[in-house]
Amino acid sequence: MKKALICLCLAVTGILVSPGAISYARQSTLSPRVAIQTQIDSRVPSIVREGFEALESNDVKAALSVWLEKSSPLLRSNLPLVSSTLQGVVKEAVGECVGYSAIETFSVTDNSRVIWVESQHEYGAHFWAFTTYKSPKGWIISDFSFNTDPSKVIPIGIMFRR
């Protein structure tokens, strides 16, 4: 029953957040929880940083609220369902967040940026991609996706450039 519920939650989240962008993986808990220094580039809009600050405090719902509060109406309309589903998925898949760092920030135009971030957790890493837009009222998130498999979120050109 638990596996069926997890599969259902993953399917719903995958449809609402970004189709095909979520996987489930549980890794070994051999390493103890270690505080990781947070590293975020100053080019990363504050809306992304503030969400990761909430995630690092292990408040998935607050992180999603920050990201979705100032986002496109389509993303905002899915907040209640996405937040309730994602809370369990993050804890089951990767555990508590212990840090995060920006992988790359790409300015598409003066008003649009794509930011790739790794969040470090008890059982492994989670990789995120945020498409941000500078609206007349400030930076908003127009899209985001995440996965435990970096190749599902980070372009291959960025992954192999490092």
Sequence and secondary structure as in RCSB ss.txt:
>XXXX:A:sequence
MKKALICLCLAVTGILVSPGAISYARQSTLSPRVAIQTQIDSRVPSIVREGFEALESNDVKAALSVWLEKSSPLL
RSNLPLVSSTLQGVVKEAVGECVGYSAIETFSVTDNSRVIWVESQHEYGAHFWAFTTYKSPKGWIISDFSFNTDP
SKVIPIGIMFRR
>XXXX:A:secstr
 HHHHHHHHHHHHHHHH TT          S       B  TTS HHHHHHHHHHHTT HHHHHHHHHHTB HHH
HHTHHHHHHHHHHHHHHHT SEEEEEEEEEEESSSSEEEEEEEEEESS EEEEEEEEEEETTEEEEEEEEEESSG
GGTS HHHHTT 
